[in-house]
Amino acid sequence: MCFYDQQIFACGDYKWSRFRAHCAKEYRTGETCGMKLIYETSRVTGKCQMCKKYEVTYRKILQALERVQRWENEGINPVSTDKERQSIMIWQNELKEIEYMRAAKMKNI
């Protein structure tokens, strides 16, 4: 039950910020009890790291899909097309992981 600042991003995600005050249940000098209470909340207009990573990965997928489509229309680079499809599958799995992490974090609130 120690007190921390909290930042809330535009996407609704949050991040614990700096430590503010100890609670009455301080077990050892200088250590925190492990429970976090909000001392002060500040709104941040930017996006959280997960949203930024999600957007970057999504853009990678879109660009790769455009390349694959172009290569297939031109009939060139069959090996590169296969590699690019594998990369797309890896990035799609990354997006699923990010969505899972976001859902797990929101569930813990």
Summary of the structure (lengths in Angstrom):
residues: 109
radius of gyration: 21.5
end to end distance: 15.0
largest distance: 70.7
contacts: 260
relative contact order: 0.15
helix: 51%
strand: 21%
